[in-house]
């Protein structure tokens, strides 16, 4: 292995020594040495001008960075609820037993570490795992057995059978976005011919809203950024697809990356940006090389770089930044903090990124799917896009569908499709519930399958997990509460503490020790989170608990020790003496249960 000093010297010489490079340098060191050595922290501190304690805090924040060695083989089993439904726990236990290793603890010889991680974006072809950051799909006992042999023999991951690493697009339904292939550079030619104002008008006419879930109008966002006075503007593609059950962006980056980059460049030309970033989630490391090749092809075709398509002053290039296992970085301000090399703590807003984003400069942050759609609108026009969907939810939407269905994969539908239609198309039978928009979304019972997926009815960031009537929905809820505990950035008390309290109470219900009072507490804590958490992660963390309590009450009630609760001590009665002494007997002098 390369000497640490020479490795760091080369890394800093090639990638730069500004503070915003910290996270990328740490990821590179982790990959090379399976951890971040003490000496590396000291060198980075000196060269980047960052105190060591700040570097330690960044390492501790990201799940894929470690101060202790992980070994030659760092294995992480995906632990989304759909992976559990497919038997990931038994497969992991079997691998741990064969390799004589305890979960989360490096083996005594330092060769291998095995543990669970959050959703890896392979729900349609799980169970799945990451080995040294590279995805392995469709796990079976036989595949695990072969991997154990390769590990014990010391075979480098790069020489493992190629079939282990096949990740299919698995597109089951195509519509206006996935059917139409753009001619390379056509959106940029439209920009040069029609002008920025005309393209913005097309975006306004199209009604395109952000596909990440928030639904902010793309044309408005681009215009606000363009009109913000500054010496630099930036474009960021949010490819940190960390919502459990979501994998549509994985497919777009694998097979439609050129069009996504075209959309980024189009945005750069309109808002006056010269630099763009693709923030790629760490779980999609296996896509990095192909994406870099696509960028270079665009540079060679004069579609990136200086004087794009011969237009003097049209300068724009794209850099890929890797994430390191932090779900909250999917929130746009947390993503920007991470881009700047820091912990991904969501910012207080306002100001918003369109006026004060990356490096405090005006920044457009858009989802992968949004940028793909924008490029097509520039070529085909706003009327073309508006011809599909509903008045408030125009165009089509990509959905990641997994769970109890015959045909999991990516489906493209016009907005306004009913949940029932989606279930019929994917072969979902005897469905008990649908989890829409991931762990942070909505739990939908059968009596609501008539509802439309649209901003006017049930909005969705793009995932749909199916649960049949044989599934225990409380296992789903518990998986989600554990997920939010693990992924909380820890900044605010409601999320940091409230999330843990909710998880503990759900576990208490699961093992049969809860009472009706605990159900009351779950509801109360959930409301506190929704009203007072710092960012969207905290406010949506209790959704699955509150939805199932309301729509599937039997999931909880049948496990309760007591169906009713009476406290052993009556505090209000004990205060009677105080009321008599003060001469008060008004409502404020009494306690009421639940107040």
C-alpha positions in Angstrom: 0.0 0.0 0.0 1.3 3.5 -0.9 3.1 5.4 1.8 0.7 7.8 3.6 2.9 10.9 3.1 3.3 10.3 -0.6 -0.4 9.5 -1.0 -1.5 12.7 0.8 1.0 14.7 -1.2 -0.4 13.4 -4.5 -4.0 13.8 -3.3 -3.5 17.4 -2.3 -1.5 18.3 -5.4 -4.2 16.8 -7.7 -7.4 17.9 -5.9 -6.5 21.1 -4.1 -5.9 22.2 -0.5 -8.8 24.4 0.2 -11.1 23.7 3.2 -14.1 22.7 1.0 -12.0 19.7 -0.2 -12.0 18.1 3.2 -14.7 15.6 2.8 -13.5 14.4 -0.6 -10.0 14.0 0.8 -11.3 12.0 3.8 -13.3 9.7 1.4 -10.1 9.1 -0.6 -8.0 8.3 2.5 -10.8 6.0 3.8 -10.8 4.1 0.5 -7.1 3.7 0.5 -6.4 2.7 4.1 -9.9 1.5 5.3 -9.8 4.2 7.9 -8.6 7.8 8.5 -5.2 7.5 10.3 -4.2 9.9 12.9 -1.2 11.2 10.9 -3.6 11.9 7.9 -5.7 14.1 10.2 -2.7 16.1 11.2 -1.5 16.6 7.7 -4.9 17.6 6.4 -5.3 20.0 9.4 -2.1 21.8 8.5 -2.5 21.9 4.8 -6.2 22.8 4.7 -6.0 25.2 7.7 -8.7 23.3 9.6 -8.4 22.5 13.4 -8.1 18.7 14.1 -11.2 18.7 16.2 -13.2 19.9 13.3 -11.9 17.1 11.1 -12.7 14.6 13.9 -16.3 16.0 14.0 -16.7 15.4 10.2 -15.4 11.9 10.5 -17.8 11.1 13.3 -20.7 12.6 11.4 -20.5 10.5 8.2 -21.3 6.8 8.5 -18.8 5.7 5.8 -15.8 7.4 7.6 -13.9 5.7 10.4 -10.9 6.4 12.7 -10.3 2.7 13.2 -9.3 0.2 10.5 -12.2 -1.7 8.8 -10.0 -4.2 7.0 -9.5 -5.3 3.4 -13.2 -6.1 3.1 -15.7 -3.6 4.4 -19.2 -5.2 4.0 -22.4 -3.4 4.7 -25.8 -5.1 4.3 -28.7 -2.9 3.2 -31.2 -2.8 6.0 -34.3 -1.1 4.4 -37.6 -2.9 5.3 -37.8 -4.4 1.8 -34.3 -6.0 2.3 -35.6 -7.4 5.6 -38.7 -8.8 3.8 -36.3 -10.6 1.5 -34.2 -12.2 4.2 -31.2 -9.9 4.6 -30.9 -10.7 8.4 -30.4 -14.4 7.9 -28.0 -13.9 5.1 -25.9 -11.5 7.2 -26.0 -13.9 10.1 -24.8 -16.7 7.9 -21.9 -14.7 6.5 -20.9 -13.6 10.0 -20.9 -17.2 11.2 -18.9 -18.4 8.2 -16.3 -15.7 8.6 -16.3 -15.8 12.5 -16.9 -12.1 12.9 -19.3 -10.2 15.1 -21.5 -7.5 13.4 -19.8 -4.1 13.5 -16.5 -5.4 14.9 -13.5 -6.0 12.7 -12.3 -9.6 12.8 -9.3 -10.2 15.0 -7.0 -10.5 12.0 -8.2 -7.1 10.7 -9.3 -8.6 7.4 -13.1 -8.0 7.3 -15.9 -6.0 9.0 -19.6 -6.7 8.5 -22.5 -4.6 9.6 -25.8 -3.1 8.5 -26.3 0.2 6.7 -29.3 2.2 5.6 -31.1 1.7 2.2 -28.6 1.3 -0.7 -31.0 2.1 -3.5 -31.4 -1.5 -4.7 -34.8 -2.3 -3.3 -36.0 -3.7 -6.6 -33.2 -6.3 -6.7 -32.4 -7.0 -3.1 -31.3 -8.2 -0.7 -28.2 -6.2 -1.4 -24.9 -5.2 0.2 -21.9 -3.0 -0.4 -18.4 -4.4 -0.4 -15.7 -1.6 -0.2 -18.5 0.7 -1.4 -19.4 -1.4 -4.5 -23.0 -2.8 -4.8 -23.7 -6.5 -4.9 -27.4 -7.2 -5.7 -29.7 -10.3 -5.6 -28.0 -11.9 -2.6 -28.6 -15.6 -2.1 -27.1 -18.2 0.3 -25.0 -19.5 -2.6 -23.7 -16.0 -3.5 -22.8 -15.4 0.2 -21.0 -18.8 0.3 -18.9 -17.8 -2.8 -18.1 -14.4 -1.3 -16.9 -16.0 1.9 -14.5 -18.1 -0.1 -13.2 -15.2 -2.0 -12.6 -13.2 1.2 -10.8 -16.0 2.9 -8.6 -16.5 -0.1 -7.8 -12.8 -0.2 -9.0 -12.2 -3.7 -9.3 -8.4 -4.4 -12.8 -7.2 -4.9 -11.9 -6.0 -8.4 -11.3 -9.7 -9.4 -14.6 -11.1 -8.1 -17.0 -12.4 -10.7 -18.6 -9.6 -12.7 -22.1 -11.0 -12.3 -22.0 -10.1 -8.6 -22.0 -6.5 -9.5 -24.7 -6.3 -12.2 -27.3 -3.7 -11.3 -30.1 -3.6 -13.7 -32.2 -0.5 -14.6 -35.3 -2.6 -14.3 -37.6 0.0 -16.1 -41.1 -1.4 -16.2 -43.0 1.5 -17.7 -41.9 4.4 -19.9 -43.6 7.6 -20.8 -42.6 11.0 -22.1 -39.3 11.3 -20.2 -37.9 7.8 -20.6 -39.2 7.2 -24.2 -37.7 10.4 -25.7 -33.9 10.4 -26.1 -32.4 13.8 -26.5 -29.9 14.5 -29.3 -26.7 15.4 -27.4 -26.5 19.2 -27.2 -30.0 19.9 -28.5 -31.2 21.7 -25.3 -28.1 23.9 -25.4 -28.7 24.7 -29.0 -32.3 25.7 -28.1 -30.8 28.0 -25.4 -28.5 29.7 -27.9 -31.2 30.1 -30.5 -34.2 31.1 -28.3 -32.4 32.9 -25.4 -32.6 32.5 -21.7 -35.8 34.4 -21.2 -37.6 32.2 -23.7 -36.4 29.0 -22.0 -37.5 30.3 -18.6 -40.9 31.1 -20.1 -41.1 27.5 -21.5 -40.3 26.2 -18.0 -43.1 28.4 -16.5 -45.5 27.3 -19.2 -44.6 23.7 -18.6 -45.5 23.9 -14.9 -42.4 21.8 -14.0 -42.1 21.5 -10.3 -39.2 20.0 -8.4 -39.2 16.2 -8.5 -37.5 15.7 -5.1 -40.7 16.1 -3.2 -41.0 19.8 -2.3 -42.5 20.7 -5.6 -41.1 24.2 -6.0 -41.5 25.6 -9.5 -38.3 25.1 -11.4 -38.6 28.2 -13.6 -39.2 30.4 -10.6 -36.1 28.9 -8.8 -33.9 29.5 -11.8 -35.1 33.0 -12.3 -34.6 33.9 -8.6 -31.0 32.6 -8.8 -30.3 34.4 -12.1 -31.6 37.7 -10.7 -29.5 37.5 -7.5 -26.6 39.9 -7.8 -23.2 38.1 -7.3 -19.9 37.5 -8.9 -20.5 33.7 -9.0 -23.5 31.5 -9.4 -23.6 27.7 -9.0 -25.8 24.7 -10.1 -26.1 21.6 -8.0 -27.7 18.3 -8.9 -29.0 16.6 -5.8 -28.2 12.9 -6.4 -28.2 12.0 -2.7 -31.1 9.6 -3.2 -31.2 8.4 0.4 -35.0 8.1 1.1 -35.6 4.4 1.8 -37.3 2.7 -1.1 -36.2 5.2 -3.7 -33.9 4.2 -6.6 -35.2 6.1 -9.7 -32.2 8.5 -9.7 -29.9 5.5 -9.8 -31.5 4.5 -13.1 -31.3 8.0 -14.5 -27.6 8.3 -13.6 -26.9 4.9 -15.1 -28.6 5.4 -18.5 -29.7 9.0 -18.9 -26.7 10.8 -17.3 -25.9 12.7 -20.5 -29.4 14.3 -20.5 -29.0 15.1 -16.7 -25.7 16.9 -17.4 -27.4 18.7 -20.3 -30.0 20.0 -17.9 -27.4 21.2 -15.5 -25.5 23.0 -18.3 -28.7 24.5 -19.6 -29.4 25.8 -16.1 -25.8 27.1 -15.8 -26.2 29.0 -19.1 -29.4 30.6 -17.9 -28.4 31.6 -14.3 -24.9 32.6 -15.3 -23.0 29.9 -13.5 -19.6 28.6 -14.5 -19.5 25.7 -12.2 -21.8 22.8 -11.4 -21.7 20.0 -8.9 -23.2 16.5 -9.0 -23.6 15.4 -5.4 -23.5 11.6 -5.7 -24.6 9.6 -2.7 -21.8 7.3 -1.4 -23.9 4.2 -2.0 -23.7 4.9 -5.7 -19.9 4.9 -5.8 -20.1 2.1 -8.5 -21.6 4.7 -10.9 -18.7 7.2 -10.5 -16.4 6.0 -13.3 -19.1 5.9 -15.9 -20.3 9.3 -14.9 -16.8 10.7 -15.1 -16.5 9.2 -18.6 -19.8 10.8 -19.7 -18.5 14.2 -18.5 -15.3 13.8 -20.4 -17.3 12.9 -23.6 -19.2 16.1 -23.2 -16.1 18.1 -22.8 -14.6 16.5 -25.9 -17.8 17.4 -27.8 -17.5 21.0 -26.7 -20.7 20.7 -24.5 -18.7 21.4 -21.3 -15.8 23.7 -20.6 -15.1 27.1 -22.2 -17.1 28.6 -25.1 -19.6 25.8 -25.2 -20.9 25.2 -28.8 -18.6 28.0 -29.9 -20.5 30.6 -27.9 -18.0 33.0 -26.4 -18.4 33.4 -22.7 -20.6 30.3 -22.3 -18.3 28.6 -19.8 -19.6 25.8 -17.6 -18.1 22.6 -16.2 -19.3 19.9 -13.7 -17.5 18.3 -10.8 -18.7 15.2 -9.0 -18.7 15.2 -5.2 -19.2 12.0 -3.2 -21.4 11.7 -0.1 -20.3 9.5 2.7 -23.5 7.9 4.2 -25.7 10.7 5.6 -29.4 10.7 4.7 -29.9 14.3 5.9 -27.6 15.5 3.1 -30.6 15.0 0.8 -31.9 18.3 2.3 -30.6 21.0 0.0 -29.0 23.2 2.6 -27.4 20.2 4.4 -26.1 19.1 1.0 -24.5 22.5 0.4 -22.8 22.3 3.8 -21.4 18.9 2.8 -20.2 20.3 -0.5 -18.3 22.8 1.5 -16.5 20.0 3.3 -18.4 20.2 6.5 -20.9 18.2 8.5 -24.3 18.1 6.7 -26.3 20.2 9.2 -29.3 21.9 7.6 -29.1 25.6 7.6 -31.6 28.0 9.1 -33.7 29.6 6.3 -34.0 32.2 5.0 -31.7 33.0 3.3 -32.5 30.4 0.7 -29.9 28.8 -1.6 -31.1 30.8 -4.6 -29.6 33.9 -3.0 -27.1 32.4 -0.5 -26.1 28.8 -1.3 -22.7 27.2 -2.0 -20.0 29.5 -0.6 -22.8 31.9 0.2 -23.4 32.5 -3.5 -26.7 32.2 -5.5 -27.2 28.4 -6.1 -29.8 26.3 -7.9 -30.3 22.9 -6.3 -32.4 20.5 -8.3 -33.2 16.9 -8.2 -31.8 14.5 -10.9 -35.3 14.0 -12.5 -36.0 17.7 -12.5 -32.9 18.5 -14.5 -33.7 15.7 -17.0 -37.2 17.1 -17.5 -35.9 20.7 -17.9 -33.6 19.6 -20.7 -36.5 18.0 -22.6 -38.7 21.0 -22.1 -36.0 23.2 -23.6 -36.2 21.1 -26.8 -39.9 20.1 -27.0 -41.5 23.1 -25.3 -43.7 23.8 -22.3 -47.0 22.8 -24.0 -45.5 19.3 -24.8 -44.8 18.8 -21.1 -48.1 20.2 -19.8 -50.0 17.9 -22.1 -49.6 15.2 -19.5 -50.6 15.2 -15.8 -53.0 17.5 -14.0 -53.4 21.3 -13.9 -51.2 21.6 -10.7 -49.0 18.6 -11.3 -48.0 18.7 -15.0 -45.9 16.1 -16.8 -44.9 12.6 -15.7 -43.3 11.2 -12.5 -40.9 8.4 -12.0 -41.7 5.9 -9.3 -39.5 3.4 -7.5 -41.7 0.4 -6.7 -40.6 -2.5 -4.4 -42.0 -4.9 -1.8 -44.7 -7.4 -2.2 -45.3 -7.2 -6.0 -44.5 -9.4 -9.0 -42.8 -6.7 -11.0 -40.7 -4.3 -8.9 -38.7 -1.6 -10.7 -39.0 1.9 -12.1 -42.4 3.1 -13.5 -43.1 6.4 -15.3 -46.7 7.7 -15.0 -48.5 11.0 -15.8 -49.3 12.8 -12.6 -52.8 12.0 -11.5 -52.5 8.2 -11.7 -54.3 6.4 -8.9 -52.5 4.2 -6.4 -54.8 1.3 -7.4 -53.7 1.6 -11.0 -50.0 1.4 -10.0 -50.7 -1.6 -7.8 -52.4 -3.4 -10.6 -49.6 -2.7 -13.1 -46.8 -3.9 -10.8 -48.7 -7.1 -9.8 -49.4 -6.3 -6.2 -52.0 -8.7 -4.8 -53.8 -8.7 -1.5 -52.2 -5.4 -0.5 -52.6 -4.4 3.1 -50.8 -1.0 2.8 -48.6 1.2 0.6 -45.8 3.3 1.9 -45.6 6.3 -0.4 -42.5 8.6 -0.5 -40.3 6.4 1.7 -39.9 6.4 5.4 -40.8 10.1 5.5 -43.9 9.7 3.5 -47.4 8.4 3.9 -48.9 5.0 4.9 -51.9 4.4 2.7 -54.6 1.9 3.6 -56.8 0.0 0.9 -59.7 2.4 1.4 -57.5 5.2 0.0 -56.1 3.4 -3.0 -58.5 5.5 -5.2 -56.4 8.6 -4.4 -54.3 10.3 -7.1 -50.6 10.8 -6.9 -50.3 14.5 -7.5 -49.5 17.6 -5.5 -53.2 18.3 -5.2 -53.9 15.0 -3.5 -51.0 12.7 -2.4 -47.6 14.2 -3.3 -44.6 11.8 -3.8 -40.9 12.1 -4.1 -41.0 8.9 -6.1 -41.2 5.7 -4.1 -43.9 3.2 -3.4 -43.3 0.2 -1.1 -46.0 -2.5 -1.1 -47.0 -4.6 1.9 -49.4 -7.6 1.7 -51.7 -8.8 4.4 -49.2 -11.3 5.7 -46.8 -8.5 6.8 -46.6 -7.0 10.2 -46.7 -3.3 9.7 -45.2 -2.6 13.1 -42.0 -4.2 11.8 -42.1 -1.5 9.0 -42.6 1.2 11.6 -39.8 0.0 13.8 -37.4 -0.2 10.8 -38.3 3.4 10.0 -37.9 4.8 13.6 -34.5 3.1 13.9 -33.6 4.6 10.5 -34.4 8.1 11.7 -32.6 7.6 15.0 -29.5 6.6 13.0 -29.7 9.3 10.5 -30.5 12.3 12.7 -27.8 14.9 12.5 -28.3 15.6 16.2 -28.6 19.3 15.8 -32.0 19.8 17.4 -33.4 18.3 20.6 -36.9 17.4 19.2 -35.3 15.1 16.5 -32.3 13.9 18.6 -34.3 13.0 21.7 -37.8 12.7 20.3 -36.8 10.3 17.7 -35.1 8.0 20.2 -38.1 8.2 22.5 -40.5 7.2 19.7 -38.2 4.3 18.7 -38.1 3.0 22.3 -41.9 3.2 22.6 -42.4 1.3 19.3 -40.0 -1.3 20.6 -42.0 -1.5 23.8 -45.2 -2.1 21.8 -43.5 -4.7 19.7 -42.4 -6.8 22.7 -45.8 -6.5 24.4 -45.0 -4.3 27.4 -46.8 -1.2 26.3 -50.1 0.3 27.6 -52.5 2.8 26.3 -50.5 5.5 28.0 -47.6 4.7 25.8 -49.8 5.1 22.7 -50.8 8.5 24.0 -47.1 9.4 24.5 -46.3 8.3 20.9 -48.9 10.7 19.5 -47.7 13.5 21.7 -44.0 13.1 20.8 -44.9 12.8 17.2 -46.8 16.1 17.3 -43.8 17.8 19.0 -41.5 16.6 16.2 -43.8 17.8 13.5 -44.1 21.3 15.0 -40.6 22.0 16.3 -37.9 20.0 14.6 -35.2 22.0 12.8 -35.6 20.5 9.3 -37.7 18.2 7.2 -36.0 15.0 8.5 -37.3 15.7 12.0 -40.8 16.9 11.0 -41.4 13.9 8.8 -39.8 11.3 11.1 -43.0 10.5 13.0 -45.2 10.1 9.9 -45.2 6.3 9.7 -46.0 6.1 13.5 -48.8 8.6 13.4 -50.3 7.3 10.1 -50.4 3.7 11.3 -51.8 4.7 14.7 -54.6 6.4 12.9 -55.3 4.1 10.0 -54.1 0.7 11.4 -54.9 1.0 15.1 -55.2 -2.8 15.5 -51.4 -3.0 14.8 -50.9 -1.5 18.2 -53.9 -2.3 20.3 -53.6 -6.1 20.0 -50.2 -5.9 21.6 -51.1 -3.7 24.6 -50.8 -5.1 28.1 -53.8 -3.0 29.2 -56.5 -1.6 26.9 -57.0 1.4 29.2 -54.8 3.3 31.6 -55.4 4.6 35.1 -52.6 6.2 37.0 -51.9 4.8 40.4 -51.5 8.3 41.8 -54.0 11.1 41.3 -51.9 14.3 41.2 -54.9 16.6 40.8 -56.6 15.2 43.9 -53.3 15.6 45.8 -53.4 19.3 45.0 -56.8 19.8 46.7 -55.1 20.9 50.0 -53.2 23.6 48.0 -56.4 24.8 46.4 -58.1 25.1 49.8 -55.1 27.1 51.3 -55.1 29.5 48.4 -58.8 29.8 48.0 -58.7 28.8 44.3 -60.9 26.3 42.6 -60.8 27.7 39.0 -59.9 25.6 35.9 -56.3 26.7 36.0 -55.9 25.3 39.5 -56.7 21.8 38.2 -54.7 19.3 36.2 -56.3 17.5 33.3 -54.9 14.3 31.7 -53.2 15.1 28.5 -52.7 18.9 29.3 
